[in-house]
Amino acid sequence: MVGTAKVTGLSADELVVEYLQLGLALGRHVDGFVDAYYGPEDLALRAASGAPVDPAKLAGRARRLLSEVHSTESMTERRRVWLAAQVRGLMTSATKLAGEEVGYLDEIEACYGVRPAWQHEDVFADAHRRIAEALDRHAVESPGTLAETFDAWRESHVVPPDMVISAMRSLAEDFRARTDAMFGLPEGEHVDFEVVTAKPWSGFNFYLGGLRSRVALNVDLPVLSLSLGHIVAHEAYPGHHTEHTRKEVGLVRRNKQLEESIFLVGTPQCLLAEGLADLALEVVAAPAPEVVLEGHFKALGIRYEAAPVAEVAAAGDVLSSVRGNAAIGIHDRGWSFDQAVDYVERWALTSRRRATKTVEFLTDPTWRAYPFCYIDGVRLCRSFVGGDPRKFARLLGEQLVPAELVEG
């Protein structure tokens, strides 16, 4: 291992073990906090035994570990900066669990490395105007208001339930081949797909280690062809599954950097992972993702027309920030659940049931701060990549922190 000789304090290996133990211990307190773990089994068994460690003690451990990481000479600078950012996120989560008050915006900045900003509604109003123009250009029938027209158009793209898995597999097969040609995939990697219900999220990658993932699609709401391609690229190729497998082979197996064998909510690791995954479709199916998707869906008899989808998507891209505003409203400005649903329904031009599902995610204890991993994550990753697949490959295989993406 490069740079692991013990110089002062803990060695690199010892610091990483402390980090893994801290993350696993916090996972005893928050369901879903440990998103993935395929590190040493004895550490997981030890963390799962006995009563959960008091959060105040975990916060103290995190503070000491952060100090050790900052002062260590046993790691490369890049690795030290990455680990320090991760531990800072864990320290913030432990501090909150211990009952200390942490402001919502401060929490996000400490955990994810970005400070959220409120998006003015004038920007959403302009997006509404552009969406209306796009729908009108493509002669979309209007049953009433713009919200009703947009919602009816979206819901006309429902994928028949009995075709959801076959459509996902068709897309994944294509995206996998494209990903392998562009970036390379390790031999033996594999993804299984399933549908689930009663979850706060729309899709989820359960990385199992050993180059295997289980991708779950939530069907609480009808699945739309408008979003299915994005979900497959995001969760599998070249998104989460691709990142996990490339880092398992490159960082964990080859470089012996075991800190990458755990994936923890509340850390910058998540912001970059969600950012690159949200960018995945436009990278793997460039220059016209909608044309690629149209070919798949037409072959399956599922409605999808590339031209209007592309125009509406471009016009409404900024509406992803509606959920960010709603999250700030709830957690920083005292909004009620219903106020947030009203806001999302109005400004995201979505149905009441879809707005409610969005706010359920925003108020879930595990995911309350998570929306900005998507909103700011994709903004940073898109700016960093700038259309260059070689930079996207860096996101898939290197330890980076948000500040490095800003610097270029």
Order of alpha helices (4+ residues) and beta strands (2+ residues): alpha-beta-alpha-alpha-alpha-alpha-alpha-alpha-alpha-beta-beta-beta-alpha-alpha-beta-alpha-alpha-alpha-alpha-alpha-alpha-alpha-alpha-alpha
